Amino acid sequence: MNLAKYSASGNDFVIFSSDKKEDRAELAKVLCHRQDGVGADGLIVVVPSVAYDFEWEFYNGDGSKADMCGNGSRACAHYALNNGYAKEKMSFLTGAGVINAEVSKNTLKGAMVKSELTPPVIIDKNINFNDKTWWLINTGVPHLVCMQDNVNSFDLVEARELRNKYNANINICCVVGENLQVRTYERGVEDETLACGTGMAACFYRALLEKQVNDSIEVYPTSGETLYLGINERTITFEGRVVNTFNTEW
């Protein structure tokens, strides 16, 4: 089996292609294991589609399925372009719906990739937990978002309680100048990750609706990289660099 390892703003993925769908939950656990496998936050499998350039199957590192992953969508777009499954502008099907993506400044090792995420949906704006107000927003997968004065500390015990209570990813964020800094606890990884695309999008959407940021900003995840988020007439756009860290045989 030929595998590609990708990093998208610190979120890392194992990607391969197949001509058929099947249950790969156990394979995801093996491949994503940090010590005994390749090591990754998630597994992406590119499969054929009649209506779109391709379809994906996405698994978290614990083998659970996820409908959408923002950084994964960008990594997958670069893989698809460089392996002949799509051109620079592409559309592909995820569990959350159709994702449009565009690759620019492409090389074999990496590129800038912009994805259009699925339209955000506010589920609840009035969740009170530990004297904090959280918004529950679906940007392809559900995210709890709390605006804070700073994100110097992230209470992972609290994050795990919220994750289990609401079955959602947990995000804290703060305004830095005209931009946002974000930290995310991801379900399926069950820990803080270096970046989460749909989490950054959820934070951006809350801050935008509360008029704390403009409609085109930079977002800084824990990895320290810079992501570019905006909004068009359809949905949230999300752009950043992806790197094909290595290719191997398994």
C-alpha positions in Angstrom: 0.0 0.0 0.0 1.4 3.4 -1.0 0.8 6.1 1.6 1.3 9.8 1.7 1.9 11.7 5.0 0.7 15.3 5.2 0.9 18.2 7.6 -1.6 21.1 7.3 -0.8 23.8 9.8 0.2 21.1 12.3 -2.7 18.8 11.8 -1.2 15.6 10.2 -2.8 13.0 8.1 -2.1 9.7 6.3 -3.7 9.6 2.8 -4.1 6.9 0.3 -6.5 6.1 -2.6 -8.7 3.1 -3.2 -11.2 2.0 -5.9 -13.8 1.1 -3.3 -15.3 2.0 0.0 -15.0 -0.2 3.0 -14.8 0.0 6.8 -11.3 1.1 7.6 -11.7 1.9 11.3 -9.2 -0.6 12.5 -6.7 0.3 9.8 -7.0 4.0 10.9 -6.1 3.1 14.4 -3.0 1.2 13.2 -1.8 3.7 10.8 -2.4 6.7 13.0 -0.7 5.2 16.1 2.2 7.5 17.0 4.5 4.8 18.2 3.6 1.6 16.3 2.2 3.1 13.1 2.9 6.0 10.7 1.5 8.5 13.3 -1.3 11.0 12.4 -4.4 12.8 13.7 -6.5 11.2 11.0 -6.7 8.9 8.0 -8.1 10.1 4.6 -9.0 7.6 1.8 -9.7 9.0 -1.7 -12.4 7.0 -3.5 -14.1 7.5 -6.9 -17.2 9.6 -7.4 -19.5 9.8 -10.4 -20.7 13.4 -9.7 -17.5 15.0 -8.3 -13.8 14.8 -8.8 -13.6 12.3 -6.0 -15.1 11.3 -2.6 -13.3 10.9 0.7 -13.6 8.7 3.7 -12.2 10.4 6.9 -11.3 8.6 10.1 -10.0 10.1 13.3 -6.9 8.6 14.9 -9.1 6.5 17.3 -10.9 4.9 14.3 -14.1 7.0 14.6 -15.5 8.6 11.5 -15.8 12.3 11.0 -18.0 14.1 8.4 -15.5 16.9 7.9 -12.0 18.2 8.7 -10.9 21.6 7.5 -7.2 21.0 7.5 -7.8 17.5 6.1 -9.7 19.0 3.2 -6.7 21.1 2.2 -4.2 18.2 2.5 -6.5 16.0 0.5 -6.8 18.6 -2.2 -3.0 18.7 -2.7 -2.8 14.9 -2.7 -5.6 14.7 -5.3 -4.0 17.2 -7.6 -0.5 15.6 -7.5 -1.9 12.1 -8.0 -4.1 12.9 -10.9 -7.5 12.8 -9.3 -8.3 16.5 -9.8 -7.1 19.8 -11.3 -6.2 22.9 -9.4 -9.9 23.8 -8.8 -11.9 20.8 -7.6 -15.0 19.7 -5.9 -15.2 16.5 -3.7 -17.8 14.9 -1.5 -17.4 14.5 2.3 -19.8 13.4 4.9 -20.8 17.0 5.6 -21.4 17.8 1.9 -19.5 19.0 -1.1 -16.2 20.9 -0.6 -14.7 23.2 -3.2 -11.0 23.6 -3.0 -8.2 25.4 -5.0 -4.5 24.7 -5.0 -2.0 27.5 -5.8 1.8 27.8 -5.6 2.0 24.1 -6.1 5.1 21.9 -5.8 5.4 18.2 -5.2 6.2 18.9 -1.5 3.5 21.5 -0.7 1.2 24.3 -1.7 -1.2 26.9 -0.6 -4.7 25.5 -0.6 -8.0 27.3 -0.1 -11.1 25.3 0.9 -14.7 26.4 1.0 -16.2 24.8 4.1 -19.8 23.7 4.4 -22.1 26.6 5.5 -21.9 27.1 9.3 -25.0 26.4 11.5 -25.5 27.8 14.9 -27.0 25.2 17.2 -26.9 27.0 20.5 -25.6 30.4 21.6 -26.4 30.1 25.3 -24.5 27.2 26.8 -23.2 28.2 30.3 -20.5 26.0 31.8 -18.1 27.0 34.6 -19.3 30.6 34.4 -18.4 30.8 30.7 -20.7 31.3 27.7 -20.1 28.8 24.9 -21.6 28.7 21.4 -22.2 25.4 19.7 -21.6 25.8 16.0 -21.5 23.2 13.2 -18.9 24.0 10.6 -18.9 20.5 9.2 -18.6 18.9 12.6 -19.8 20.4 15.9 -17.6 22.8 17.9 -18.1 24.6 21.2 -16.5 28.1 21.1 -15.6 30.3 24.1 -14.3 33.9 23.6 -11.7 34.8 26.2 -9.3 37.6 27.0 -6.3 35.3 26.2 -5.6 31.7 25.5 -2.4 31.3 27.6 -3.9 28.4 29.4 -6.3 25.7 28.2 -8.1 23.6 30.9 -8.1 20.2 29.3 -10.1 18.7 32.2 -12.9 21.1 31.4 -12.5 20.5 27.7 -13.0 16.7 28.2 -16.1 17.3 30.3 -17.6 19.5 27.6 -16.6 17.1 24.9 -18.3 14.2 26.6 -21.4 16.2 27.5 -22.0 17.7 24.1 -20.1 15.3 21.8 -18.3 18.2 20.2 -14.8 19.6 19.7 -13.8 22.3 22.2 -12.3 25.7 21.2 -11.1 28.7 23.1 -10.1 31.9 21.2 -9.2 35.5 21.7 -8.8 38.6 19.6 -5.2 39.6 18.8 -5.2 43.0 17.1 -7.6 42.4 14.2 -7.1 38.7 14.1 -7.7 35.6 16.2 -5.7 33.1 18.2 -7.3 29.7 18.7 -6.7 26.5 20.7 -8.7 23.3 20.1 -9.4 20.0 21.8 -10.4 17.5 19.2 -12.7 14.6 19.7 -11.3 11.4 18.1 -7.8 12.6 19.0 -9.0 13.3 22.6 -6.4 15.9 23.2 -5.4 19.4 22.1 -4.1 19.4 18.6 -1.7 21.9 16.9 -4.5 23.1 14.6 -8.1 22.4 13.6 -9.6 24.0 10.5 -13.3 23.6 11.3 -12.5 24.8 14.9 -10.8 27.9 13.6 -13.8 28.5 11.3 -16.3 28.2 14.2 -14.3 30.7 16.2 -14.1 33.1 13.3 -17.8 32.8 12.7 -18.7 33.6 16.3 -16.2 36.5 16.5 -17.6 37.8 13.2 -21.2 37.7 14.3 -20.3 39.5 17.6 -18.5 42.1 15.5 -15.1 41.5 17.1 -13.3 40.8 13.8 -13.7 41.8 10.1 -14.8 39.4 7.3 -11.2 38.6 6.3 -8.6 37.8 9.0 -5.6 35.8 10.0 -6.0 33.0 12.5 -3.1 31.6 14.6 -3.4 28.1 15.9 -1.2 26.4 18.5 1.2 25.3 15.7 2.2 29.0 15.2 1.3 29.0 11.5 -0.9 31.6 9.9 -4.2 30.7 8.3 -6.4 33.0 6.3 -10.2 32.9 6.9 -12.9 34.9 5.2 -16.5 34.7 4.1 -18.1 34.8 0.7 -21.7 34.8 -0.5 -21.9 31.0 0.2 -19.8 30.1 3.2 -16.5 30.4 5.1 -13.2 30.2 3.2 -10.1 28.8 4.7 -6.6 29.0 3.3 -3.1 27.9 4.4 0.0 26.0 3.5 0.1 22.2 3.3 3.2 20.0 3.2 3.6 16.5 1.8 6.1 15.5 4.5 6.9 12.1 3.0 5.6 9.1 0.9 6.1 5.5 1.9 5.0 1.9 1.4 3.1 0.1 4.2 
